[in-house]
Amino acid sequence: MRAFNYKTEYQKLLTPEIVSYLTQIHEQKGKQSKFSDAQQDVLDELLEIAKIQSTEASNRIEGIITTDDRLKLIVRNKTTPRSRSEREIAGYRDVLTTIHENYEYIPIRPGMILQLHRDLYKFSGMSIGGSFKNSDNVIAEELPDGTKKVRFQPVHAWETPEAMDSVCSAINEAINDPEMDDLLLIPMFILDFLCIHPFNDGNGRMSRLLTLLLLYRTGYQIGKYISIEKLIADSKDSYYEALQESSENWHEGNNDYLPFARYMLGVFIAAYREFEERAEIMIEAGNSSLSRIRRIIRGSTGRITKAEIADQCPDISQITIQRALKTLLDNGDILKISGGRYTSYTWNWDKE
């Protein structure tokens, strides 16, 4: 069985291009941190969108699909799965939620990875969840004529537990080394995980969930608000090409991690850029709503209720109106009169 020496391989990856990628991500991470403190309502909306996109995209890569309406209901836990695909989508939803909410308590260990895999299949009725593969598998591609071609022969089933122990020990040791950048270690580990291919089924989905988990555990929250899975699904051909290139000679320990690392870092950069663009659009829209509500209250004689504001702004949601009122109150622009169901607002002329 091959050994995993991330420190040696890490040094080979520090090309000018990769260093530039790392620098860009570090800069974008700083921008996101500043944004996170001030715009929680926008972050909450981005989070809900990302949950749906991540669940849909990661399963779509594997041919697991349902209708858009059914998908949204399943992700929001508003319906019972009706088919095998929907049961697997529900399992992905729950593992994704577990990682979002408990990543600090999920170490990268074989036992934890087995638990996540178990939960991935908990609605499926299949017995494969939570167990390493019990027979050898292959990574194959389907050719246009319908025949299949073996692209890679993963680790044998009998070697899998030892390989998972070894690769998990290697990544944990590397992450604890202050001389290595965690961002570059993540694609190295994910490539090795995929080359081990430890499960009978679900390896691709697990690799994307583990990517998210590692990003969280190393301080990168971008996958919470922008779907890493969707970015991979939308560039699936490039993903498979990079994976193929980096897995050559893997068993001999002579593979080149660079193509896959370059691809994954490019995905992370794209996620940060998309976050910045979408957040700015949503902030502008929110500010526009705030300005309209501000003008309505200022232009009202005497008091005005939230219901009356809503009547004048049918295109603005109740939650946006509530947030705007809170902002105006916090700024001292308006005054709150009475309380409960009779609450109303008036302009604070003394501030002008």
Residue, then its C-alpha position, 0 to 999 in steps of 0.5 A: m500500500r502506498a504511503f501518504n507524505y503530504k509535506t514532501e508533495y506539498q513543496k512540489l505544488l508551490t508554483p507561482e500560479i498556485v501561490s497566486y491562487l492561495t494569495q487571492i483566496h486569503e484576500q477574499k477570506g478577509k473581505q468575507s469576514k468583514f462582511s459577515d459581521a454587518q449583513q447577517d440577513v443577507l448571509d441567512e438568505l445566501l445560506e438557504i440558497a446554497k443548501i438547495q443548490s449544494t444538495e441538487a448539484s452534488n446528487r445531480i453529478e451522480g444522476i440522482i435527481t427529482t423535480d425542482d419543487r420536490l427538491k426544495l420541499i425535501v431540503r426544507n424538510k417539508t415532505t416525505p421522500r417518495s423515491r430512491s433518488e429522493r431518499e438519497i437526496a434527503g440523506y445528503r440534506d441531513v449530512l450537509t446540515t450536520i456539517h454546517e452545524n457541528y463541523e467543530y466536533i467532526p474530526i477527520r477520522p475513519g470512524m467519523i467518515l463512516q458515520l457521515h456515510r451511514d447518515l447519507y444512506k439512512f433513508s435508502g433502506m440499503s445496508i451499505g451505509g456506514s461500511f467500507k466496501n466489501s468488494d473491489n470497485v473501479i472508476a469507469e467512464e461510459l463511452p458514446d457507444g454505451t460501453k464502459k472503460v476503466r479509468f482507475q483501479p482503486v485500492h483493494a477492499w481488503e486494504t481499504p481500512e488501513a488506507m483510510d487510517s493512513v490517509c486520515s493520520a497524514i492529513n491531520e498531521a499536515i494540518n497541524d504543521p504551521e508551515m503548510d497552507d491548509l487550502l493546498l492540503i484539502p485537494m490533496f486529501i480529497l484526491d487520495f480519498l477518491c483514489i482509495h474509493p472506500f465505499n461501494d457507493g457514494n464516494g463522489r458525494m462523500s468527497r464533496l461533503l468532506t471538502l466542505l467539512l475540511l474548509y470549515r475546520t480550517g477556517y474557510q466558511i465560503g461553502k456555507y454561502i456559495s455552493i461548492e458542489k454547484l461550481i463543480a457540477d457546472s465544470k464537471d468535465s474539467y473536474y474529471e480531467a483534473l482528477q484523471e490527470s492527478s490520479e495517474n501513477w497514484h498506486e506507485g506514489n508518483n502521481d502529480y497532485l498539481p492538476f487537481a489542486r489547481y482545479m479545486l483552488g480555482v473553484f474556491i476562488a470562483a466561490y469567493r468571487e460569486f459571494e462578493e457579487r451576489a452579496e453586493i446585489m442583495i445589499e443594494a436591493g436591501n438598501s433600496s427597500l430601506s430607502r423606500i420605507r424610510r421615505i414612506i414614514r418620513g412622508s406620513t402625517g402622524r403615525i403609520t403601522k407596519a401593515e400600512i407600510a406593507d400596503q404601500c410596498p406590496d413587492i417588499s416582504q414582511i421580513t424585509i420591512q421588519r428589518a428595515l424598521k429595526t434599522l431605522l429604530d437603531n439609527g434613531d430615524i424613527l420612533k416606536i409608539s405603543g406596542g403589540r398589535y397596535t404598534s406604530y411608527t413616526w418620523n423622529w423630527d428632533k434628529e433633523 
